């Protein structure tokens, strides 16, 4: 027994019991025995706890991760991860380089007007008059040659994000025109990554009944174009029907994305005619002669003629002595124009006009002394007007002429 265990010997107590000796220990001895008993109980409990700890050590060790494990010996292979081990954390990838912003295709009218632009070919009837390919512009104009009759002009410029890449592009209304011919189109331009101006494509040209373009505007990511129909050659601008049509970038080209796709029948386009014969003037005084110019205006269709006007031209010395209502007179160096408003003509209808004509005989003599001419015109106001538009294939009979003769 260890030296610090001072309690009574159990063998002595047992001997005392069997021999009939006293079993009650003195107070001091009892107290010492209880202390000894508590110490033995404590040692047993401590031993039990230690045994439990040692038994649980393998499971505890399996879940504990040493935050700073010792490095394995140099000749020891690193154990591979078991199937039940969690996968290693992914290695963070390097930050990707942000994409470069798209080029700024907003090109001002002045810059565009002094640039070299790629222009697509013009229609066959204009290819010998209007420049195409790489065309150098100066102050918004370009010519096929210095002495060319027609030139190309940049009429209007607008900006929009046409290809929806976050940067704006440029649309331009361009016209090649001269005294007798004109062709308009809308082109789109952008910049390359090195800042050069490049042609995106043709937005629209004069196709599908489009005879001209007046102006353009940007709306969202589309270009809107005000187009007009073919109201006839050389007619007044007010006769053409206008429409707004939208064009958008799709699959590498421009397509119509809004607005009408065709023109209705133009109410001002119809086949009018005017006819009349020679005028024979007879003396009616000492030095005057008079006669009647009979004209007939007809409408062969396909539309009603709502505002026809008849313009009659007489040479100097002749005059109409009694004008119908709604007529105006214009005197010029070689004669006089008389323009009269006619009533609406239905399809197949006609209207006759009798105009009394007089002249002074003395300076002219007898026989054929002059010629009259007449034409059906249209005009929104005063002035000599413009030829009334006729459909394709109509006879060129909206004008007429005849002789003026004085009888002996």
C-alpha positions in Angstrom: 0.0 0.0 0.0 1.3 3.4 -0.8 2.7 5.5 1.9 0.0 8.2 1.7 -2.8 5.6 2.3 -3.2 5.8 6.2 -6.6 4.1 6.6 -7.1 0.9 8.7 -6.0 -2.4 7.3 -9.0 -4.5 6.1 -7.2 -7.7 7.2 -7.0 -6.4 10.8 -10.7 -5.5 10.7 -11.7 -8.9 9.4 -9.6 -10.6 12.1 -11.3 -8.5 14.7 -14.7 -9.5 13.4 -14.1 -13.2 13.4 -12.5 -13.1 16.8 -15.4 -11.2 18.4 -13.4 -8.0 18.8 -14.9 -4.5 18.7 -16.0 -3.4 15.3 -16.4 0.3 15.9 -13.3 2.2 15.2 -12.3 5.2 17.1 -13.6 8.5 15.7 -10.2 9.5 14.3 -9.8 6.2 12.6 -13.3 6.3 11.0 -12.7 9.6 9.5 -9.4 8.5 8.1 -11.1 5.4 6.6 -13.8 7.5 4.9 -11.1 9.7 3.3 -9.3 6.6 2.1 -12.5 5.2 0.6 -13.2 8.5 -1.3 -9.6 8.5 -2.6 -10.0 4.9 -3.9 -13.4 5.8 -5.5 -11.8 8.9 -7.2 -9.0 6.7 -8.6 -11.4 4.2 -10.0 -13.6 6.9 -11.6 -10.5 8.6 -13.1 -9.4 5.2 -14.5 -12.8 4.7 -16.1 -12.8 8.1 -17.7 -9.3 7.5 -19.1 -10.5 4.1 -20.5 -13.4 5.8 -22.2 -11.1 8.5 -23.7 -8.7 5.8 -24.9 -11.6 3.9 -26.5 -13.0 7.0 -28.2 -9.6 8.2 -29.4 -9.7 6.5 -32.9 -13.1 8.0 -33.8 -12.1 11.4 -32.4 -8.8 11.3 -34.3 -10.7 10.5 -37.6 -12.7 13.7 -37.4 -10.1 16.1 -36.1 -7.9 18.0 -38.5 -4.7 19.3 -37.2 -4.5 22.9 -38.2 -0.7 22.6 -38.5 0.2 18.9 -39.2 3.8 17.9 -39.2 5.4 17.5 -42.5 5.8 13.8 -43.5 9.3 12.3 -43.7 11.1 12.8 -46.9 10.9 9.1 -47.8 7.2 8.8 -47.0 4.7 9.0 -49.8 1.8 11.4 -49.4 -1.4 9.4 -48.9 -4.0 9.9 -51.6 -7.5 11.2 -50.7 -10.0 8.5 -50.0 -13.3 8.2 -51.9 -15.2 9.6 -48.9 -12.9 12.6 -48.6 -14.4 16.0 -49.7 -13.1 17.2 -53.1 -10.4 19.8 -53.0 -11.5 23.4 -53.4 -11.3 24.6 -57.0 -8.4 26.9 -57.8 -9.7 30.4 -58.5 -9.3 31.2 -62.3 -7.6 34.4 -63.3 -9.9 37.4 -64.1 -10.8 37.5 -67.8 -10.0 40.6 -69.8 -13.1 42.7 -70.4 -14.3 43.0 -74.1 -13.3 46.2 -75.9 -16.3 48.6 -76.4 -17.7 48.7 -79.9 -16.4 51.5 -82.2 -18.3 54.8 -82.0 -20.1 55.0 -85.4 -21.6 58.5 -84.8 -20.2 60.4 -87.8 -21.1 64.1 -88.3 -22.4 65.4 -91.6 -19.3 67.6 -92.1 -16.9 64.6 -91.5 -18.9 62.3 -93.7 -19.0 65.0 -96.4 -15.2 65.1 -96.6 -14.5 61.4 -96.4 -13.9 58.6 -98.9 -17.0 56.4 -98.8 -17.8 53.0 -100.4 -20.9 53.5 -102.5 -22.7 50.5 -104.1 -23.4 50.5 -107.8 -26.2 52.7 -109.1 -29.0 51.5 -111.5 -27.9 50.7 -115.1 -29.3 54.0 -116.5 -27.1 55.9 -114.0 -23.9 53.9 -113.9 -22.2 56.2 -116.4 -23.2 59.3 -114.6 -23.0 58.6 -110.8 -19.8 57.5 -109.1 -19.6 54.2 -107.2 -17.0 52.2 -105.3 -14.5 54.2 -103.3 -15.8 57.8 -103.8 -14.0 60.8 -102.4 -16.5 63.5 -101.1 -15.7 67.2 -100.7 -18.1 69.5 -98.9 -20.8 66.8 -99.2 -20.5 66.3 -102.9 -18.8 64.0 -105.4 -18.7 63.6 -109.2 -17.8 60.8 -111.6 -15.6 63.3 -113.4 -15.1 67.1 -113.2 -17.3 67.7 -116.3 -20.0 65.1 -115.3 -23.6 66.3 -115.7 -24.7 64.6 -112.4 -23.3 64.8 -109.0 -23.8 62.9 -105.7 -24.9 64.9 -102.6 -25.3 64.0 -99.0 -28.6 65.5 -98.2 -29.3 64.5 -94.5 -27.6 62.5 -91.7 -29.1 60.9 -88.6 -27.7 58.6 -85.9 -29.0 55.5 -84.1 -27.8 52.2 -82.6 -28.7 50.3 -85.8 -26.9 47.0 -85.0 -27.9 47.1 -81.3 -24.3 46.8 -80.1 -24.5 49.7 -77.6 -22.9 52.3 -79.9 -24.5 54.5 -82.5 -24.1 54.3 -86.3 -24.9 56.8 -89.1 -27.5 56.8 -91.8 -27.3 59.2 -94.7 -29.8 60.2 -97.4 -27.7 60.5 -100.7 -29.0 61.7 -104.1 -27.4 61.6 -107.5 -29.1 64.1 -109.7 -28.8 66.5 -112.6 -31.1 68.5 -114.9 -33.1 65.5 -116.2 -32.3 62.5 -113.9 -32.3 61.8 -110.2 -31.9 58.8 -108.0 -32.0 58.7 -104.2 -30.9 56.1 -101.6 -30.2 55.7 -97.9 -26.9 54.2 -96.8 -25.6 53.3 -93.3 -22.1 53.8 -92.1 -20.0 52.6 -89.1 -16.4 52.8 -87.9 -13.9 50.0 -87.9 -11.8 49.3 -84.7 -9.0 51.5 -86.1 -11.4 54.4 -86.7 -12.0 54.2 -90.4 -15.4 54.8 -91.9 -17.0 51.7 -93.4 -20.3 51.2 -95.2 -22.7 48.9 -93.3 -25.1 48.5 -96.2 -27.9 49.9 -98.3 -30.9 50.8 -96.2 -33.2 51.3 -99.2 -33.2 52.5 -102.7 -35.8 53.4 -105.4 -37.5 50.0 -105.7 -41.0 48.6 -105.2 -42.7 51.6 -106.5 -40.5 54.1 -104.7 -39.8 57.0 -107.0 -38.0 59.3 -104.5 -37.1 60.0 -100.9 -37.6 63.3 -99.1 -36.1 62.9 -95.7 -35.0 60.4 -93.0 -35.2 60.2 -89.2 -34.0 57.8 -86.4 -36.5 56.0 -84.3 -35.1 53.5 -81.7 -32.7 51.2 -83.6 -34.4 51.8 -87.0 -34.2 54.3 -89.8 -37.4 55.8 -91.0 -37.5 57.0 -94.6 -40.2 59.2 -96.1 -40.7 57.8 -99.6 -42.9 59.0 -102.5 -44.5 57.1 -105.4 -43.9 57.5 -109.1 -46.4 60.1 -110.1 -45.0 60.6 -113.5 -42.0 62.2 -115.2 -41.4 65.9 -114.4 -44.6 66.3 -112.3 -44.9 68.7 -109.4 -43.7 67.5 -106.0 -47.1 67.9 -104.5 -48.6 65.2 -106.8 -46.6 62.3 -105.3 -48.0 60.3 -102.4 -45.7 60.2 -99.3 -45.2 57.3 -96.9 -43.0 56.7 -93.9 -41.3 53.3 -93.9 -39.0 51.8 -91.3 -35.9 49.7 -91.9 -33.9 47.7 -89.4 -30.6 45.7 -89.4 -31.2 41.9 -89.5 -28.8 39.1 -90.3 -26.2 41.4 -91.9 -28.5 43.5 -94.0 -31.4 46.0 -93.8 -35.0 44.9 -94.2 -38.2 46.8 -94.0 -39.6 46.5 -90.4 -42.5 48.9 -90.4 -44.8 51.1 -92.4 -46.7 50.4 -95.7 -45.2 48.0 -98.2 -47.0 49.4 -101.3 -48.7 52.6 -102.5 -52.4 52.8 -103.1 -53.5 54.2 -106.5 -52.5 57.8 -106.8 -55.7 59.9 -107.1 -53.8 62.4 -109.3 -52.5 59.8 -111.8 -54.9 59.4 -114.6 -55.0 59.5 -118.4 -56.2 62.9 -119.5 -56.4 64.2 -123.0 -57.0 67.5 -124.8 -57.9 68.0 -128.4 -58.8 70.9 -130.7 -58.5 71.9 -134.4 -57.2 74.9 -136.4 -59.0 78.2 -135.8 -60.2 80.2 -138.8 -60.6 83.9 -137.9 -62.8 86.1 -140.1 -62.7 89.9 -140.4 -65.2 91.6 -138.2 -64.1 95.2 -138.6 -61.6 97.4 -140.4 -58.5 95.8 -138.8 -59.7 93.0 -136.5 -60.6 89.3 -137.0 -62.2 86.9 -134.6 -62.9 83.1 -134.2 -63.5 80.4 -131.6 -61.0 77.9 -130.2 -62.9 74.8 -129.3 -61.1 72.4 -126.9 -62.2 69.1 -125.3 -60.7 67.7 -122.2 -61.3 64.0 -121.5 -60.4 61.5 -118.8 -59.6 57.9 -119.7 -58.9 56.8 -116.1 -58.1 55.0 -113.9 -58.8 57.8 -111.4 -61.0 60.8 -111.2 -59.3 64.1 -112.1 -60.1 66.2 -109.1 -58.1 69.4 -110.0 -57.4 69.6 -113.7 -56.4 72.9 -115.2 -56.3 73.9 -118.8 -53.5 76.1 -120.0 -53.8 77.7 -123.4 -51.0 79.7 -125.0 -51.6 82.3 -127.8 -48.9 84.2 -129.7 -48.4 87.9 -129.4 -51.3 89.8 -131.1 -54.0 87.3 -130.2 -56.2 87.4 -127.1 -59.1 85.6 -125.5 -61.8 88.3 -125.3 -64.1 86.5 -122.9 -62.5 84.2 -120.3 -64.5 81.6 -118.4 -64.7 81.8 -114.6 -61.6 80.8 -112.5 -59.1 81.8 -115.2 -55.8 83.7 -114.9 -53.7 85.5 -117.4 -49.9 85.6 -117.7 -48.2 87.8 -120.4 -44.7 87.0 -121.5 -42.4 88.1 -124.4 -43.8 85.8 -127.1 -47.4 85.7 -126.1 -50.0 85.1 -123.3 -50.8 82.1 -121.2 -54.5 81.6 -120.1 -55.0 79.0 -117.3 -58.5 77.9 -116.3 -59.6 75.7 -113.5 -61.9 72.9 -114.8 -64.5 70.9 -112.9 -63.7 67.3 -111.6 -63.7 64.8 -114.4 -65.0 61.3 -113.8 -63.4 58.3 -115.5 -64.7 58.3 -119.1 -66.0 61.9 -118.8 -65.1 65.0 -120.8 -65.5 68.7 -120.7 -65.7 71.2 -123.6 -64.3 74.7 -123.6 -65.1 77.4 -126.2 -62.6 80.3 -126.1 -63.3 83.4 -128.3 -60.1 84.6 -129.9 -59.5 88.0 -131.5 -56.5 89.7 -133.3 -55.8 92.8 -135.1 -55.5 92.2 -138.8 -53.3 95.0 -140.0 -49.9 94.0 -138.8 -50.5 90.3 -139.6 -52.1 90.0 -142.9 -54.1 86.9 -144.0 -53.5 83.2 -144.1 -51.9 81.2 -141.3 -50.5 83.8 -139.0 -49.8 81.9 -135.8 -50.3 78.7 -133.6 -52.1 77.9 -130.4 -51.1 75.3 -127.9 -53.0 73.8 -124.9 -52.1 71.4 -122.1 -53.9 69.8 -119.1 -51.9 70.8 -116.0 -52.1 70.5 -112.3 -51.0 73.2 -109.9 -51.7 73.8 -106.1 -51.9 77.5 -106.7 -51.2 80.3 -109.2 -48.5 79.7 -111.8 -48.1 77.9 -115.1 -48.5 74.5 -113.4 -47.0 71.2 -114.2 -48.0 68.3 -116.6 -50.8 66.2 -115.2 -49.3 62.8 -114.3 -50.4 59.9 -116.4 -50.0 56.1 -115.9 -47.4 54.1 -117.7 -48.5 53.3 -121.3 -50.9 56.3 -121.6 -50.9 58.2 -124.9 -49.0 61.4 -124.8 -52.2 63.4 -125.7 -52.5 65.6 -122.7 -51.3 68.5 -124.9 -52.3 69.7 -128.3 -51.6 72.4 -130.8 -53.2 73.9 -133.9 -53.0 76.7 -136.4 -54.4 80.2 -136.4 -55.4 81.5 -139.8 -57.0 84.7 -141.0 -59.5 84.5 -143.9 -59.0 86.8 -146.9 
